[in-house]
Amino acid sequence: MIVLLLRFAFKPETDEPTRDRVLELMRRTSAVESVAFATVGPLLGGPAEGFTHAYCVGIPDLAALERYIHDPVHLAGDPDILPHFARLAHVRLSDDPDPELAAKVYELHLKKVALYPEWGELLDSIPQ
């Protein structure tokens, strides 16, 4: 299982209806066929390091991860999600013993950036 965890905070100018819409888009992305489990919502216990919300998905394997990052639902949602983030940090973890898994996951990320440079620019515009 590959687990992707995003911690994020909304920009101060993002109003509540827009926040709700962004969280709904994230829930839609987290429900694509390649995701085994997911949760989207506020961080419990108060803001950690300025982060207020989290997105977590469990993806069974590398093939499913590749489907996930190129899923049309995922691709359609990000342009309406990412511009509202003031901060974003990610954590990737896995129970897969493959010592090359991190490099393989990163290679999939680089391929996505190469295919969709505007997506890469959106990510780069968010403080980490």
DRENKOL-135327 format. One record per atom (N, C-alpha, C, O, CB): x, y negated, z; atom name. Coordinates in pm, whole numbers, plus 50000, padded with zeros to 5 digits. Each point is the difference from the previous one (the first is absolute). Glycine has a CB too. Example, Ala and Ser with C-alpha at 12.3 -4.5 7.8 and 13.67 -1.06 7.14 Angstrom:
2
+-------+-------+-------+-------+
:    xx :    yy :    zz : atomo :
+-------+-------+-------+-------+
: 51319 : 50569 : 50780 :     N :
: 49911 : 49881 : 50000 :    CA :
: 50090 : 49880 : 50000 :     C :
: 50104 : 50002 : 50066 :     O :
: 49707 : 50115 : 50059 :    CB :
: 50154 : 49778 : 49803 :     N :
: 50082 : 49881 : 50006 :    CA :
: 49923 : 49891 : 50073 :     C :
: 50051 : 49889 : 50017 :     O :
: 50067 : 50174 : 49768 :    CB :
+-------+-------+-------+-------+
This chain:
128
+-------+-------+-------+-------+
:    xx :    yy :    zz : atomo :
+-------+-------+-------+-------+
: 50085 : 50118 : 50000 :     N :
: 49915 : 49882 : 50000 :    CA :
: 50089 : 49877 : 50000 :     C :
: 50099 : 49992 : 50074 :     O :
: 49715 : 50131 : 50048 :    CB :
: 50150 : 49781 : 49795 :     N :
: 50068 : 49871 : 49997 :    CA :
: 49901 : 49899 : 50058 :     C :
: 49887 : 49989 : 49953 :     O :
: 50258 : 50072 : 49842 :    CB :
: 49897 : 49866 : 50306 :     N :
: 49915 : 49901 : 50065 :    CA :
: 50055 : 49861 : 49969 :     C :
: 50118 : 49972 : 50021 :     O :
: 49819 : 50191 : 50164 :    CB :
: 49974 : 49752 : 49765 :     N :
: 50035 : 49862 : 49972 :    CA :
: 49924 : 49911 : 50097 :     C :
: 49877 : 50007 : 50008 :     O :
: 50167 : 50044 : 49747 :    CB :
: 50027 : 49867 : 50319 :     N :
: 49940 : 49910 : 50097 :    CA :
: 50040 : 49858 : 49964 :     C :
: 50118 : 49967 : 49992 :     O :
: 49885 : 50211 : 50189 :    CB :
: 49897 : 49738 : 49798 :     N :
: 50023 : 49858 : 49977 :    CA :
: 49948 : 49924 : 50120 :     C :
: 49886 : 50019 : 50042 :     O :
: 50099 : 50009 : 49706 :    CB :
: 50098 : 49885 : 50305 :     N :
: 49954 : 49905 : 50101 :    CA :
: 49997 : 49865 : 49931 :     C :
: 50091 : 49967 : 49923 :     O :
: 50006 : 50166 : 50275 :    CB :
: 49799 : 49789 : 49827 :     N :
: 49989 : 49873 : 49931 :    CA :
: 49924 : 49898 : 50083 :     C :
: 49933 : 50034 : 50098 :     O :
: 50076 : 50087 : 49685 :    CB :
: 50003 : 49754 : 50177 :     N :
: 49924 : 49890 : 50057 :    CA :
: 49946 : 49917 : 49885 :     C :
: 50066 : 49983 : 49898 :     O :
: 50075 : 50012 : 50314 :    CB :
: 49740 : 49956 : 49806 :     N :
: 49939 : 49914 : 49898 :    CA :
: 50055 : 49858 : 50008 :     C :
: 50042 : 49954 : 50107 :     O :
: 49750 : 50187 : 49901 :    CB :
: 50207 : 49792 : 49880 :     N :
: 50035 : 49857 : 49998 :    CA :
: 49896 : 49925 : 50082 :     C :
: 49883 : 50037 : 50002 :     O :
: 50228 : 49983 : 49769 :    CB :
: 49931 : 49872 : 50298 :     N :
: 49905 : 49924 : 50083 :    CA :
: 49879 : 49948 : 49921 :     C :
: 49891 : 49989 : 50054 :     O :
: 50301 : 49946 : 50090 :    CB :
: 49829 : 50033 : 49729 :     N :
: 49889 : 49946 : 49921 :    CA :
: 49904 : 50106 : 49946 :     C :
: 49900 : 49965 : 49936 :     O :
: 50252 : 49850 : 50002 :    CB :
: 49875 : 50311 : 50087 :     N :
: 49910 : 50106 : 49955 :    CA :
: 49881 : 50007 : 50096 :     C :
: 50015 : 50037 : 50116 :     O :
: 50178 : 50095 : 49781 :    CB :
: 49689 : 49833 : 50053 :     N :
: 49881 : 49997 : 50086 :    CA :
: 49948 : 50141 : 50027 :     C :
: 50044 : 50097 : 49938 :     O :
: 49898 : 49676 : 49971 :    CB :
: 49965 : 50236 : 50184 :     N :
: 49950 : 50131 : 50043 :    CA :
: 49933 : 50080 : 49888 :     C :
: 50027 : 50120 : 49989 :     O :
: 49943 : 49782 : 50236 :    CB :
: 49945 : 50038 : 49692 :     N :
: 49943 : 50080 : 49890 :    CA :
: 50106 : 50054 : 49905 :     C :
: 49987 : 50112 : 49949 :     O :
: 49808 : 49749 : 50068 :    CB :
: 50309 : 50062 : 49958 :     N :
: 50108 : 50047 : 49914 :    CA :
: 50077 : 50112 : 50068 :     C :
: 50036 : 50099 : 49935 :     O :
: 49982 : 49674 : 49959 :    CB :
: 50009 : 50214 : 50234 :     N :
: 50066 : 50108 : 50074 :    CA :
: 49919 : 50129 : 49992 :     C :
: 50055 : 50107 : 49976 :     O :
: 50047 : 49725 : 50180 :    CB :
: 49768 : 50155 : 49863 :     N :
: 49913 : 50118 : 49993 :    CA :
: 50008 : 50063 : 49861 :     C :
: 50003 : 50123 : 49987 :     O :
: 49844 : 49776 : 50186 :    CB :
: 50154 : 50018 : 49724 :     N :
: 50008 : 50051 : 49862 :    CA :
: 50133 : 50071 : 49976 :     C :
: 50003 : 50107 : 49939 :     O :
: 49846 : 49706 : 49984 :    CB :
: 50261 : 50128 : 50126 :     N :
: 50132 : 50061 : 49984 :    CA :
: 50004 : 50136 : 50070 :     C :
: 50049 : 50097 : 49944 :     O :
: 50058 : 49674 : 50041 :    CB :
: 49842 : 50235 : 50136 :     N :
: 49998 : 50128 : 50073 :    CA :
: 49913 : 50103 : 49929 :     C :
: 50034 : 50118 : 49999 :     O :
: 50003 : 49757 : 50216 :    CB :
: 49853 : 50081 : 49725 :     N :
: 49916 : 50092 : 49924 :    CA :
: 50074 : 50052 : 49876 :     C :
: 49991 : 50118 : 49968 :     O :
: 49805 : 49762 : 50114 :    CB :
: 50276 : 50033 : 49850 :     N :
: 50080 : 50044 : 49885 :    CA :
: 50107 : 50100 : 50043 :     C :
: 50028 : 50096 : 49929 :     O :
: 49930 : 49683 : 49958 :    CB :
: 50102 : 50198 : 50230 :     N :
: 50101 : 50092 : 50050 :    CA :
: 49938 : 50135 : 50036 :     C :
: 50060 : 50105 : 49977 :     O :
: 50072 : 49700 : 50110 :    CB :
: 49748 : 50192 : 49969 :     N :
: 49931 : 50126 : 50030 :    CA :
: 49966 : 50075 : 49872 :     C :
: 50007 : 50123 : 49995 :     O :
: 49897 : 49775 : 50215 :    CB :
: 50060 : 50028 : 49687 :     N :
: 49972 : 50064 : 49871 :    CA :
: 50126 : 50067 : 49946 :     C :
: 49994 : 50113 : 49952 :     O :
: 49827 : 49715 : 50000 :    CB :
: 50293 : 50103 : 50057 :     N :
: 50126 : 50059 : 49955 :    CA :
: 50034 : 50123 : 50084 :     C :
: 50048 : 50101 : 49946 :     O :
: 50031 : 49673 : 49979 :    CB :
: 49897 : 50218 : 50203 :     N :
: 50036 : 50113 : 50088 :    CA :
: 49910 : 50121 : 49979 :     C :
: 50026 : 50106 : 50057 :     O :
: 50057 : 49729 : 50109 :    CB :
: 49812 : 50151 : 49755 :     N :
: 49906 : 50110 : 49977 :    CA :
: 50022 : 50071 : 49865 :     C :
: 49919 : 50085 : 49963 :     O :
: 49918 : 49792 : 50179 :    CB :
: 50269 : 50089 : 49786 :     N :
: 50024 : 50067 : 49871 :    CA :
: 50034 : 50147 : 50024 :     C :
: 50036 : 50039 : 50111 :     O :
: 50045 : 49743 : 49786 :    CB :
: 49906 : 50298 : 49999 :     N :
: 50011 : 50146 : 50014 :    CA :
: 50134 : 50048 : 50052 :     C :
: 50007 : 50108 : 50059 :     O :
: 49832 : 49908 : 49757 :    CB :
: 50266 : 49910 : 50165 :     N :
: 50133 : 50046 : 50041 :    CA :
: 50028 : 49979 : 50149 :     C :
: 50105 : 50042 : 50049 :     O :
: 49972 : 49908 : 49720 :    CB :
: 49833 : 49986 : 50302 :     N :
: 50019 : 49971 : 50142 :    CA :
: 49929 : 50106 : 50085 :     C :
: 49882 : 50028 : 49980 :     O :
: 50136 : 49724 : 49970 :    CB :
: 50056 : 50305 : 50144 :     N :
: 49945 : 50104 : 50088 :    CA :
: 49931 : 49940 : 50123 :     C :
: 49898 : 50052 : 50045 :     O :
: 50281 : 50103 : 49877 :    CB :
: 49874 : 49736 : 50131 :     N :
: 49939 : 49931 : 50113 :    CA :
: 50041 : 49854 : 49996 :     C :
: 50102 : 49965 : 49940 :     O :
: 49897 : 50247 : 50200 :    CB :
: 49921 : 49704 : 49925 :     N :
: 50029 : 49857 : 49997 :    CA :
: 49931 : 49928 : 50114 :     C :
: 49903 : 50048 : 50057 :     O :
: 50123 : 49963 : 49696 :    CB :
: 50028 : 49873 : 50279 :     N :
: 49934 : 49907 : 50090 :    CA :
: 50043 : 49859 : 49962 :     C :
: 50115 : 49978 : 49960 :     O :
: 49876 : 50194 : 50227 :    CB :
: 49918 : 49735 : 49825 :     N :
: 50024 : 49860 : 49968 :    CA :
: 49930 : 49916 : 50105 :     C :
: 49882 : 50021 : 50027 :     O :
: 50137 : 50026 : 49723 :    CB :
: 50053 : 49860 : 50311 :     N :
: 49935 : 49913 : 50098 :    CA :
: 50098 : 49928 : 50088 :     C :
: 50120 : 49995 : 49971 :     O :
: 49690 : 50157 : 50026 :    CB :
: 50139 : 49790 : 50111 :     N :
: 50085 : 49922 : 50090 :    CA :
: 50098 : 50089 : 50076 :     C :
: 49971 : 50115 : 50032 :     O :
: 49846 : 49717 : 49990 :    CB :
: 50300 : 50111 : 50005 :     N :
: 50094 : 50067 : 50090 :    CA :
: 49942 : 49996 : 50140 :     C :
: 49947 : 49897 : 50042 :     O :
: 50253 : 50040 : 49814 :    CB :
: 49808 : 50171 : 50216 :     N :
: 49947 : 50005 : 50136 :    CA :
: 50107 : 49952 : 50097 :     C :
: 50119 : 50020 : 49979 :     O :
: 49728 : 50171 : 49960 :    CB :
: 50109 : 49745 : 50166 :     N :
: 50094 : 49953 : 50101 :    CA :
: 50057 : 49863 : 49971 :     C :
: 50097 : 49959 : 50064 :     O :
: 49958 : 50275 : 49978 :    CB :
: 49888 : 49695 : 49866 :     N :
: 50045 : 49864 : 49970 :    CA :
: 50102 : 49996 : 49889 :     C :
: 50055 : 50103 : 49961 :     O :
: 49900 : 49838 : 50274 :    CB :
: 50070 : 49940 : 49715 :     N :
: 50095 : 49985 : 49888 :    CA :
: 50141 : 50043 : 50040 :     C :
: 50052 : 49961 : 50104 :     O :
: 49809 : 49851 : 49808 :    CB :
: 50198 : 50269 : 50005 :     N :
: 50138 : 50044 : 50020 :    CA :
: 50088 : 49926 : 49902 :     C :
: 49982 : 50012 : 49878 :     O :
: 49944 : 50217 : 50204 :    CB :
: 50167 : 49695 : 49969 :     N :
: 50095 : 49928 : 49914 :    CA :
: 49929 : 49914 : 49896 :     C :
: 50051 : 49980 : 49890 :     O :
: 50112 : 50204 : 50144 :    CB :
: 49719 : 49764 : 50001 :     N :
: 49926 : 49916 : 49907 :    CA :
: 49909 : 50074 : 49906 :     C :
: 49933 : 49938 : 49918 :     O :
: 50251 : 49908 : 50098 :    CB :
: 49812 : 50285 : 49993 :     N :
: 49912 : 50080 : 49915 :    CA :
: 49867 : 50021 : 50071 :     C :
: 49997 : 50022 : 50121 :     O :
: 50201 : 50093 : 49771 :    CB :
: 49694 : 49877 : 50034 :     N :
: 49868 : 50012 : 50060 :    CA :
: 49921 : 50122 : 49952 :     C :
: 49907 : 50044 : 50067 :     O :
: 50093 : 49709 : 49954 :    CB :
: 50036 : 50300 : 49862 :     N :
: 49924 : 50109 : 49939 :    CA :
: 50095 : 50107 : 49947 :     C :
: 50120 : 49980 : 49988 :     O :
: 49696 : 49860 : 49951 :    CB :
: 50125 : 50276 : 50029 :     N :
: 50081 : 50109 : 49945 :    CA :
: 49919 : 50079 : 49898 :     C :
: 49877 : 50004 : 50001 :     O :
: 50253 : 50010 : 50214 :    CB :
: 49946 : 50049 : 49696 :     N :
: 49947 : 50088 : 49897 :    CA :
: 50087 : 50124 : 50005 :     C :
: 50122 : 49991 : 49989 :     O :
: 49791 : 49818 : 49861 :    CB :
: 50025 : 50307 : 50167 :     N :
: 50077 : 50124 : 50009 :    CA :
: 49934 : 50105 : 49914 :     C :
: 49879 : 50024 : 50010 :     O :
: 50199 : 49919 : 50224 :    CB :
: 50002 : 50121 : 49680 :     N :
: 49950 : 50111 : 49918 :    CA :
: 50095 : 50118 : 50011 :     C :
: 50121 : 49983 : 50010 :     O :
: 49768 : 49856 : 49831 :    CB :
: 50053 : 50280 : 50158 :     N :
: 50076 : 50124 : 49995 :    CA :
: 49982 : 50060 : 49862 :     C :
: 49888 : 50020 : 49954 :     O :
: 50085 : 50019 : 50295 :    CB :
: 50138 : 49989 : 49686 :     N :
: 49998 : 50051 : 49863 :    CA :
: 50074 : 50133 : 50000 :     C :
: 50113 : 50008 : 50046 :     O :
: 49879 : 49756 : 49853 :    CB :
: 49945 : 50342 : 50049 :     N :
: 50054 : 50135 : 50017 :    CA :
: 50142 : 50025 : 49949 :     C :
: 50076 : 50074 : 50063 :     O :
: 49694 : 49994 : 49921 :    CB :
: 50267 : 49871 : 49903 :     N :
: 50131 : 50031 : 49944 :    CA :
: 50040 : 49894 : 49898 :     C :
: 49926 : 49904 : 49977 :     O :
: 50034 : 50342 : 50059 :    CB :
: 50156 : 49772 : 49905 :     N :
: 50054 : 49902 : 49907 :    CA :
: 49913 : 49984 : 49875 :     C :
: 49982 : 49889 : 49951 :     O :
: 50247 : 50166 : 50133 :    CB :
: 49717 : 50053 : 49865 :     N :
: 49912 : 49993 : 49883 :    CA :
: 49875 : 49918 : 50032 :     C :
: 49956 : 49918 : 49919 :     O :
: 50130 : 50305 : 50001 :    CB :
: 49857 : 49799 : 50198 :     N :
: 49883 : 49922 : 50041 :    CA :
: 50037 : 49853 : 50020 :     C :
: 49921 : 49911 : 49968 :     O :
: 49982 : 50293 : 50142 :    CB :
: 50218 : 49769 : 49942 :     N :
: 50044 : 49862 : 50017 :    CA :
: 50009 : 49930 : 49865 :     C :
: 49960 : 49884 : 49987 :     O :
: 50168 : 50182 : 50219 :    CB :
: 49923 : 50003 : 49695 :     N :
: 50009 : 49939 : 49867 :    CA :
: 49861 : 49969 : 49946 :     C :
: 49979 : 49894 : 49940 :     O :
: 50236 : 50229 : 50017 :    CB :
: 49690 : 49967 : 50062 :     N :
: 49863 : 49973 : 49957 :    CA :
: 49942 : 49881 : 50077 :     C :
: 49933 : 49915 : 49942 :     O :
: 50035 : 50329 : 50001 :    CB :
: 50059 : 49751 : 50186 :     N :
: 49949 : 49892 : 50086 :    CA :
: 50050 : 49864 : 49953 :     C :
: 49921 : 49907 : 49987 :     O :
: 50071 : 50253 : 50206 :    CB :
: 50137 : 49826 : 49782 :     N :
: 50053 : 49867 : 49968 :    CA :
: 49958 : 49953 : 49861 :     C :
: 50007 : 49880 : 49971 :     O :
: 50186 : 50167 : 50179 :    CB :
: 49765 : 50045 : 49765 :     N :
: 49955 : 49963 : 49866 :    CA :
: 49849 : 50013 : 49983 :     C :
: 49947 : 49982 : 49890 :     O :
: 50275 : 50090 : 50023 :    CB :
: 49708 : 49960 : 50195 :     N :
: 49855 : 50015 : 49992 :    CA :
: 49937 : 49867 : 49958 :     C :
: 50037 : 49895 : 50053 :     O :
: 49968 : 50286 : 50126 :    CB :
: 49901 : 49821 : 49726 :     N :
: 49937 : 49875 : 49955 :    CA :
: 49935 : 49919 : 50113 :     C :
: 50000 : 49877 : 49996 :     O :
: 49962 : 50235 : 49787 :    CB :
: 49984 : 49956 : 50316 :     N :
: 49941 : 49930 : 50114 :    CA :
: 50108 : 49924 : 50077 :     C :
: 49980 : 49885 : 50039 :     O :
: 49839 : 50290 : 49978 :    CB :
: 50294 : 49889 : 50003 :     N :
: 50112 : 49935 : 50070 :    CA :
: 50051 : 49881 : 49920 :     C :
: 50019 : 49891 : 50054 :     O :
: 50044 : 50330 : 50051 :    CB :
: 49959 : 49801 : 49767 :     N :
: 50051 : 49893 : 49914 :    CA :
: 49903 : 49882 : 49994 :     C :
: 50044 : 49885 : 49997 :     O :
: 50078 : 50287 : 49869 :    CB :
: 49749 : 49855 : 50131 :     N :
: 49901 : 49893 : 49991 :    CA :
: 49988 : 49921 : 50129 :     C :
: 49972 : 49880 : 49997 :     O :
: 49905 : 50256 : 49837 :    CB :
: 50144 : 49929 : 50280 :     N :
: 49981 : 49933 : 50128 :    CA :
: 50114 : 49908 : 50042 :     C :
: 49975 : 49894 : 50057 :     O :
: 49892 : 50299 : 50006 :    CB :
: 50256 : 49847 : 49908 :     N :
: 50115 : 49924 : 50051 :    CA :
: 50002 : 49852 : 49963 :     C :
: 50036 : 49918 : 50084 :     O :
: 50087 : 50293 : 49904 :    CB :
: 49840 : 49749 : 49889 :     N :
: 50001 : 49857 : 49969 :    CA :
: 49902 : 49917 : 50085 :     C :
: 50018 : 49880 : 50016 :     O :
: 50049 : 50183 : 49753 :    CB :
: 49830 : 50003 : 50285 :     N :
: 49904 : 49931 : 50086 :    CA :
: 50031 : 50017 : 50148 :     C :
: 49939 : 49936 : 50085 :     O :
: 49891 : 50097 : 49738 :    CB :
: 50266 : 50053 : 50208 :     N :
: 50037 : 50027 : 50139 :    CA :
: 50127 : 49924 : 50038 :     C :
: 50000 : 49922 : 50095 :     O :
: 49893 : 50306 : 49888 :    CB :
: 50213 : 49795 : 49944 :     N :
: 50133 : 49950 : 50038 :    CA :
: 50010 : 49849 : 50015 :     C :
: 50072 : 49955 : 50090 :     O :
: 50017 : 50240 : 49793 :    CB :
: 49844 : 49724 : 50036 :     N :
: 50016 : 49854 : 50017 :    CA :
: 49950 : 49945 : 50134 :     C :
: 50029 : 49886 : 50035 :     O :
: 49948 : 50099 : 49721 :    CB :
: 49949 : 50096 : 50319 :     N :
: 49945 : 49954 : 50128 :    CA :
: 50089 : 50035 : 50120 :     C :
: 49965 : 49969 : 50113 :     O :
: 49809 : 50055 : 49788 :    CB :
: 50340 : 50041 : 50074 :     N :
: 50087 : 50041 : 50110 :    CA :
: 50104 : 49893 : 50031 :     C :
: 50069 : 49951 : 49911 :     O :
: 49897 : 50288 : 50024 :    CB :
: 50044 : 49727 : 50192 :     N :
: 50105 : 49909 : 50046 :    CA :
: 50127 : 50077 : 50032 :     C :
: 50110 : 49948 : 49984 :     O :
: 49716 : 49897 : 50108 :    CB :
: 50158 : 50278 : 49952 :     N :
: 50113 : 50089 : 50033 :    CA :
: 49962 : 50141 : 49965 :     C :
: 49883 : 50038 : 50001 :     O :
: 50193 : 49811 : 50186 :    CB :
: 50026 : 50230 : 49780 :     N :
: 49978 : 50140 : 49965 :    CA :
: 50124 : 50080 : 50036 :     C :
: 50112 : 49960 : 49967 :     O :
: 49728 : 49976 : 49846 :    CB :
: 50141 : 50175 : 50252 :     N :
: 50110 : 50093 : 50030 :    CA :
: 49949 : 50141 : 49977 :     C :
: 49885 : 50032 : 50029 :     O :
: 50220 : 49809 : 50141 :    CB :
: 49983 : 50243 : 49779 :     N :
: 49959 : 50137 : 49975 :    CA :
: 50091 : 50099 : 50072 :     C :
: 50117 : 49974 : 50028 :     O :
: 49793 : 49956 : 49749 :    CB :
: 50030 : 50183 : 50253 :     N :
: 50071 : 50114 : 50058 :    CA :
: 49959 : 50121 : 49918 :     C :
: 49882 : 50020 : 49973 :     O :
: 50127 : 49878 : 50265 :    CB :
: 50087 : 50182 : 49724 :     N :
: 49972 : 50126 : 49930 :    CA :
: 50057 : 50113 : 50085 :     C :
: 50113 : 49991 : 50048 :     O :
: 49892 : 49897 : 49720 :    CB :
: 49916 : 50216 : 50251 :     N :
: 50048 : 50115 : 50074 :    CA :
: 49944 : 50127 : 49940 :     C :
: 49903 : 49996 : 49924 :     O :
: 50115 : 49866 : 50285 :    CB :
: 50043 : 50250 : 49825 :     N :
: 49957 : 50126 : 49942 :    CA :
: 50043 : 50117 : 50087 :     C :
: 50095 : 49991 : 50078 :     O :
: 49919 : 49907 : 49694 :    CB :
: 49913 : 50211 : 50212 :     N :
: 50041 : 50125 : 50063 :    CA :
: 50069 : 50092 : 49899 :     C :
: 50031 : 50115 : 50031 :     O :
: 49778 : 49864 : 50132 :    CB :
: 50215 : 49971 : 49717 :     N :
: 50067 : 50075 : 49894 :    CA :
: 50151 : 50001 : 50030 :     C :
: 50059 : 49893 : 50017 :     O :
: 49761 : 50045 : 49812 :    CB :
: 50243 : 50179 : 50177 :     N :
: 50142 : 50006 : 50035 :    CA :
: 50096 : 49964 : 49886 :     C :
: 50121 : 50001 : 50020 :     O :
: 49816 : 50173 : 50143 :    CB :
: 50012 : 49794 : 49719 :     N :
: 50085 : 49967 : 49885 :    CA :
: 50087 : 49879 : 50032 :     C :
: 49947 : 49891 : 50021 :     O :
: 49879 : 50202 : 49821 :    CB :
: 50306 : 49923 : 50162 :     N :
: 50088 : 49887 : 50034 :    CA :
: 50001 : 49891 : 49892 :     C :
: 50049 : 49890 : 50024 :     O :
: 50091 : 50270 : 50106 :    CB :
: 49808 : 49870 : 49753 :     N :
: 49995 : 49903 : 49890 :    CA :
: 49864 : 49930 : 49989 :     C :
: 49980 : 49919 : 49909 :     O :
: 50189 : 50221 : 49972 :    CB :
: 49739 : 49892 : 50209 :     N :
: 49865 : 49947 : 49987 :    CA :
: 49997 : 49847 : 50002 :     C :
: 49929 : 49940 : 49919 :     O :
: 49986 : 50267 : 50189 :    CB :
: 50158 : 49731 : 49981 :     N :
: 49998 : 49852 : 50007 :    CA :
: 50044 : 49940 : 49866 :     C :
: 49940 : 49903 : 49953 :     O :
: 50108 : 50106 : 50295 :    CB :
: 50055 : 50046 : 49693 :     N :
: 50048 : 49949 : 49871 :    CA :
: 49896 : 50023 : 49891 :     C :
: 49983 : 49916 : 49912 :     O :
: 50255 : 50128 : 50159 :    CB :
: 49695 : 50069 : 49933 :     N :
: 49897 : 50031 : 49900 :    CA :
: 49881 : 49904 : 50014 :     C :
: 49944 : 49955 : 49900 :     O :
: 50128 : 50286 : 50100 :    CB :
: 49889 : 49729 : 50123 :     N :
: 49891 : 49906 : 50024 :    CA :
: 50039 : 49861 : 49951 :     C :
: 49921 : 49932 : 49934 :     O :
: 50003 : 50202 : 50266 :    CB :
: 50198 : 49825 : 49830 :     N :
: 50047 : 49869 : 49957 :    CA :
: 50008 : 49993 : 49847 :     C :
: 49971 : 49896 : 49941 :     O :
: 50159 : 50080 : 50273 :    CB :
: 49908 : 50132 : 49722 :     N :
: 50006 : 50003 : 49854 :    CA :
: 49860 : 49981 : 49941 :     C :
: 49986 : 49930 : 49899 :     O :
: 50214 : 50222 : 50111 :    CB :
: 49698 : 49907 : 50050 :     N :
: 49863 : 49978 : 49954 :    CA :
: 49962 : 49853 : 50013 :     C :
: 49934 : 49944 : 49913 :     O :
: 50005 : 50291 : 50153 :    CB :
: 50102 : 49704 : 50044 :     N :
: 49974 : 49856 : 50021 :    CA :
: 50066 : 49918 : 49890 :     C :
: 49937 : 49911 : 49942 :     O :
: 50048 : 50126 : 50307 :    CB :
: 50141 : 49991 : 49722 :     N :
: 50072 : 49926 : 49897 :    CA :
: 49935 : 50017 : 49862 :     C :
: 49993 : 49905 : 49922 :     O :
: 50218 : 50122 : 50210 :    CB :
: 49742 : 50093 : 49839 :     N :
: 49933 : 50023 : 49872 :    CA :
: 49871 : 49918 : 49991 :     C :
: 49967 : 49947 : 49895 :     O :
: 50130 : 50285 : 50097 :    CB :
: 49832 : 49757 : 50120 :     N :
: 49877 : 49921 : 50000 :    CA :
: 50033 : 49852 : 49977 :     C :
: 49931 : 49932 : 49924 :     O :
: 49958 : 50233 : 50232 :    CB :
: 50215 : 49786 : 49910 :     N :
: 50040 : 49861 : 49980 :    CA :
: 50039 : 49976 : 49854 :     C :
: 49968 : 49895 : 49944 :     O :
: 50112 : 50092 : 50296 :    CB :
: 49988 : 50109 : 49698 :     N :
: 50039 : 49986 : 49860 :    CA :
: 49878 : 49999 : 49909 :     C :
: 49996 : 49925 : 49902 :     O :
: 50223 : 50189 : 50148 :    CB :
: 49682 : 49969 : 49979 :     N :
: 49878 : 50005 : 49919 :    CA :
: 49909 : 49879 : 50021 :     C :
: 49934 : 49953 : 49908 :     O :
: 50080 : 50295 : 50101 :    CB :
: 49985 : 49703 : 50114 :     N :
: 49910 : 49891 : 50039 :    CA :
: 50080 : 49890 : 50070 :     C :
: 49991 : 49985 : 50122 :     O :
: 49814 : 50177 : 49900 :    CB :
: 50275 : 49761 : 49903 :     N :
: 50085 : 49899 : 50064 :    CA :
: 49921 : 49896 : 50079 :     C :
: 50050 : 49946 : 50099 :     O :
: 50113 : 50088 : 49718 :    CB :
: 49714 : 49937 : 50141 :     N :
: 49919 : 49903 : 50073 :    CA :
: 49966 : 50053 : 50139 :     C :
: 49988 : 49923 : 50095 :     O :
: 49916 : 49991 : 49688 :    CB :
: 50081 : 50217 : 50230 :     N :
: 49977 : 50062 : 50131 :    CA :
: 50124 : 49982 : 50088 :     C :
: 49989 : 49965 : 50117 :     O :
: 49851 : 50203 : 49779 :    CB :
: 50277 : 49857 : 50046 :     N :
: 50124 : 49980 : 50074 :    CA :
: 50016 : 49857 : 50046 :     C :
: 50046 : 49975 : 50112 :     O :
: 50057 : 50208 : 49756 :    CB :
: 49860 : 49722 : 50047 :     N :
: 50009 : 49858 : 50038 :    CA :
: 49904 : 49966 : 50114 :     C :
: 50035 : 49923 : 50090 :     O :
: 50031 : 50023 : 49675 :    CB :
: 49813 : 50113 : 50231 :     N :
: 49906 : 49980 : 50111 :    CA :
: 50060 : 50051 : 50130 :     C :
: 49994 : 49931 : 50102 :     O :
: 49813 : 50089 : 49739 :    CB :
: 50250 : 50097 : 50157 :     N :
: 50063 : 50056 : 50121 :    CA :
: 50114 : 49913 : 50048 :     C :
: 50012 : 49972 : 50119 :     O :
: 49925 : 50257 : 49806 :    CB :
: 50147 : 49727 : 49982 :     N :
: 50116 : 49918 : 50037 :    CA :
: 49961 : 49865 : 50057 :     C :
: 50080 : 49938 : 50070 :     O :
: 50048 : 50176 : 49752 :    CB :
: 49751 : 49840 : 50150 :     N :
: 49956 : 49869 : 50049 :    CA :
: 49954 : 50003 : 50146 :     C :
: 49977 : 49895 : 50060 :     O :
: 49958 : 50050 : 49706 :    CB :
: 50051 : 50175 : 50290 :     N :
: 49952 : 50014 : 50137 :    CA :
: 50119 : 50016 : 50094 :     C :
: 50083 : 50089 : 49980 :     O :
: 49702 : 50017 : 49938 :    CB :
: 50226 : 49807 : 50185 :     N :
: 50109 : 50018 : 50096 :    CA :
: 49992 : 50135 : 50069 :     C :
: 49894 : 50046 : 50041 :     O :
: 50111 : 49708 : 49994 :    CB :
: 50112 : 50309 : 49976 :     N :
: 50008 : 50132 : 50063 :    CA :
: 50035 : 49986 : 50146 :     C :
: 50012 : 50100 : 50070 :     O :
: 50056 : 50002 : 49712 :    CB :
+-------+-------+-------+-------+
